């Protein structure tokens, strides 16, 4: 009888040890430490342009002079890296991203259209992009819900050109060629959710709003002595999916 009792006790202890080990293995773990990953998504941008203005003459290129806007959308993708610090359920961190943000849009200046000469076209394009954000989130098991904010830059170029082409457009009395390029600096804010999908792997859904500031185009018209300038303010909303690898050992 004694040996049977001993065998049962040993079995219970062994089962308890295995169960505790399994519970630790299934535990969500912590979010501390460094990580790196990739992301891809889409951006919905907006470029708000002032009517080209010649400060020497005091005239707008198209006399009505109202500002106008155009959509500039495109895909984005790149690499991210960051570091988290966790205290209780709260997780603070810093995260950087670098990659491609292909905003691209063009539109006809409606001031020219109102005058019967719909041939002045503004275009905005971008490529290289980077951002650095501070993050603050709440650990809710296998999910981290976070908000973020920081600074951003965007390499961009813009143009406003009146080629005076007919047909089909009615042509005015002059042509215009304005161009500009700039590394735009601005701010960003957003939030998202990150899920544990393995001991070291996480997947995330992220939303960001960007205000990239402004870019200027400038150039002459075909009338001697005329030189025009224009400001274009650029913002964007982005959604993206990401995949990250945590360098910290599982369960820590």
N, C-alpha and C positions, 0 to 999 in steps of 0.2 A: 504493500500500500504506500509506503513512504516513497518508493521510487516513482510511483505513478503521480503522487502529489508533486514531487520535484520536477517531473517531466512537464506537467501542466503549468507549473510556475515558470519554468524556463521558456515554455512556448509563449506564455502571456508576455513575459519580459521581451522576448524576441519580437513578437508582433508589435508591442508598444514602441520598440526602438525603430522598427521599419516604418510604422505609421508616422512617427515624429519626423523621420528623415523625409518621407514622402511629403508631409505637410510643409517642411522647409523648402523642398524642391518646388512645390506648387505656389509658394508665397510670391506675391507680386514683386517684392524686392524694393529697392530704392532707386531714385533718379540721379543720385550724386555722380559727379565725374565727367570726363570728356566724352564727346561723341562727334561723328562726322557722317555725312550722307550726301544724297542727291535729291533733286526736286525737279518737277516739271508742272506746267500749268498754262493759264491763259490770262491776258491782261486786257482790260477795257479802259482805254485812255481817252482823254479829251484835251484838245488844244484850243485855247481861247486867244484869238489874235486881234490886235489893234489894227485899224486901217493905216496903211503906210502914210507917213507924215513928213513933210519937208519943213524943218524948223527955220530955214533961211527965207522961204517964201511965205510960210504960215499956212500952206494949203495941204489938204489931204489929196491923195492920188485920185480916189473916187470921192467926189465932193460931199456926199452924204456923211461920210466919216464915222459910221457906227462900227463898233467891234463885232466880231463874228467868230463862230466856233466850228470845229470839225472833229469827227471821231478818228481816233488813231489806236487801233487794236492790234494784237499780235500774240504769238506764243512766247513763253519764257522757259528757261531751264538752266540748271547749274549745280553748284556744289555748296554745301553748308558745313559749318563746324561750330561747336559751342562747348560750354561747360556749365554744369548745374551744381547748386548747393541746396541741400534739403535739411529743413528743420521741422520735425513733426510732419504735418500734412502739407506744409508750404514749401514750394520749390522756387528758388530764384536762380537766374542764369543770365548768361550773355551768349549771343549767337550772331555769327557773321555769315553772309552769303555772297557769292560772286558768280556771275554767269551772263546769260544773254537775255535781253528783254527787247523784243522786236516790235515796238510800236511803229505803225505805219498808217498814215492817213493823208488824204488830200481833199480839197474842196474849192469850189468857185467862190470868189469874193461876192457876197450878195449886194454890196454897194454898187459894183459894176453892173450886176444884173438889173438893179433898179434904174440905172441910167441907160439901159439898152445895150450895154457892152459886156456880156458875160464871158469874158476871156481872161480874167486875172485869176490865177490858180495859186493857192497856198498848199504846201506839203510839209509834213513833219515825219522824221524817221529817227529811230534809235537802235542801239545795239548793245554795247557793254554796260553792265549794271552791277552795282554792289550795294550792300546795306549792312549796318551794324546795329543790333537791337539788344535792349535789356528785356528780360522776360520775367514774369511773375505768375506762378500757377499753383493749382491745388491738386494734390495727389488723391485720386479717388479709386484706389486699387490698381488696376492695370491701365488706367487712363489718366493722363495729365491734361487738365484744362488750363489754358494760359492766355494771358494778354501780353502785349509787347509794344515797344515804341523805341524809336531811335533816329539815326541819320541815314541818308541814302545819296547815291550819285548815279548819274545816267549820262552816257556819251550820246549826243544827239546832233542832228543837223536839220535845218529848215530852209525853205525857199518860198518866195512869192514872185511869180513871173507873169508878165503880160506880154505874150508873143505877138499880139495883134494879128491873129490868124483868121481869115475868112475864106469861104464859109466854114462851118455853119454859123459861127459867132459873128455878130456885128462888131467891127473893130473901131476903137476910139482913135484919138489923134496921136497917141504916143505909145511906146513900149516901155517895159519896166523889167529889171533883172536884179532881184535882191536875194542874198544868200547869207547864211550864218551857221556856225558850228560851235559847240561848247560842251564841256563837262559840267552838267547841271548838278547843283547841290540842293538838297531839300530834306524833308522829314517824312517819317512813316509811322503808322500805328496800325494795330490789328490784333488778331488773336486766332486761336485754333484749339485743336485737340490732338493728342499723341497717344497711340495705343501700343502696348507691349505685344508683339507677335512672336517672340522667342526670348530665350535667356539674354541675348545681347541685341536683338533687333527690335526697332520700333517703326511704326508707320504713322504719318500725320496728315491732317487736313488743315490748311492754313489760308486765312484771308488777310490781305493787307491793303491799306489805303496809302497812296504816295502823293505827295506834293513836291514836284521836282523844281519849283521855282520857275524862272523865265529864261528864254533864249531870245536873242535879237537878230533880226535880219536887216541888212542895209544894202543899198546900191543905187545906181543912177537910172534915170529915165532917158529916153531918147531926146528929150529937150535939153539943150545946153544949160548947164548950171544947176539943174535939179538933182537933188540927192535925198533919198527917202530912207526912213528908219521905221522899224516895226517891232513890237514886243509880243511874244507868244508865251502864255502861261500854260504849263502842262501838269495834269494830274492823271492818276490811274487807280483803278481797282483791280486787284489780282486775286485769283484763287489758284491754289496749287496743292499737289500731293507730293509727299516726301517719304523717303526711306532712310533711316539712320542706323548706324552701328555704334553701340556703346562699348567703350574700351574698359570700363570698370567690370570687375568680375561679377558674375550673376549672384543675386541675393544680397549684394552690398548696397 
